[in-house]
């Protein structure tokens, strides 16, 4: 129910079995334990986490989980909670602990590694602090995924997308629309996808979804083919297909798009 949300502007949702973590723009983090009955709200357990409980800001931008911790990125730093939100185990991280910026764009857990994307570059968690992986060239990083042994990074509007492997960094934006914002990245069965916005300040429309051709090193763009909108803000997948979260152009359609296993957008 809406009245249970931390705020009505939701910026990130992360799920793990019966646990749901929801980040808002002003209300902090909402944790929901569905008790195994996701369609029945009456037995849910809910905890709201704000600056009073250890967040560095109530503007939650990214949430990630690993086996032991909940990582919450805000516009003023990162907080690590245990799964039971034990206040004695809460840890806060800012530029004083090695972050390149306190404004956290994305937190991604790959295997046992925790990566943090900021407007000033890429960090890797090293037990009690963050090391810098990429900052010399001043890359803004907005999303992180992987393919093989390489990290794939959504960058600023000029560089767009890059591959990072063992200290080497390569831009890979051939065939992407000029200065188009790359809003999301996803590795789905070793196929690399990117969600595209547009080149302007307002999110009025988008350029669709891109799939990378590793043989030719180019992006192939899908637009209009039953997508609710060409403005793709997020991509995910499960055994039923690929799902995209869409923006809107004026009064046209928006919401959720589903690419089923038969190759049709619904």
Secondary structure, 3 states (H helix, E strand, C coil): CHHHCCCCCEEEEEEECCEEEEEECCCCEEEEECCCCCCCHHHCEEEEECHHHCCCCCCEEEEEECCCEEEEEECCEEEEEECCCCHHHCEEECHHHCCCCCCEEEEEEECCEEEEEECCEEEEECCCCEEEEECCCCCCCCEEEEECCEEEEECCCCCCEEEEECCEEEECCCCCCCCCCEEEEEEECCEEEEEECCCCCCCCCCCEEEEEECCCCEEEEECCCCCCCCCEEEEEEECCEEEEEECCCCCCCCEEEEEECCCCEC
